[in-house]
Amino acid sequence: MGYGVMAFAVKPSLWTLFGSGDATLVKDTCEGSGTGDQAWIDAMIQENAYGDDDERLPDARQALRQMIMGEPLDERIAFVYGYWLKNLCARDVHLPNGAWLPIPPVWSRNVQEGLSRAGINGIQIDSILLNSPPIELPPADFPAIGFTSHTQMPALLQAFSACDLTAEPDSQVRASIQELWGWLKFCHQHGMDLVCFYH
């Protein structure tokens, strides 16, 4: 399938779950919507995590528990927390991303250039797609995470008010900008945060 951006509109109340001590959430996620992800994450831990032979790595369920119960996170499995964050964000709204999947590694640069051609100034695409997660996580290469608060939407949409895509020569760049614009409008209309995952 290749790399791409998955975007979610998320209720701000989700962030209060991390460190909440809600053990039921851990149980329900691992035995319900997160069952498939749990197995996939466990396989990823075995293939990609860094750890000493003598020290056992946390498994997927233990990693989720650390996040929800406010326990210390293990940097050896830093990527795992990003994928669990994606799982929980997916409980809200998975936004259309057909123009962002799959994309080449330079795609954000292409879209940035398209924004300039469309007259949209003051928006850095990487500050939306790749800036930082909404909660504190140990650094990891993948998934790359971008967070935009619902409070930032009015200013971003104001920047888009000058958008003119009629002369954009690349149809996929045009589609990516339109989709991004749609993400921002949806989040603004519903008072939701935007969270993007690139992997």
HUTAGI-V40537 format. One record per helix or strand of 3 or more residues. SS is the DSSP state (@ for helix, = for strand). FROM is the first residue (numbers start at 0). TO is the last residue. If there is no record, write none. Layout:
SS_FROM_TO ; SS_FROM_TO
This chain:
=_3_9 ; @_11_16 ; @_22_30 ; @_34_47 ; @_59_68 ; @_74_88 ; @_97_99 ; @_106_116 ; @_124_128 ; =_143_147 ; @_149_159 ; @_170_189 ; =_192_197
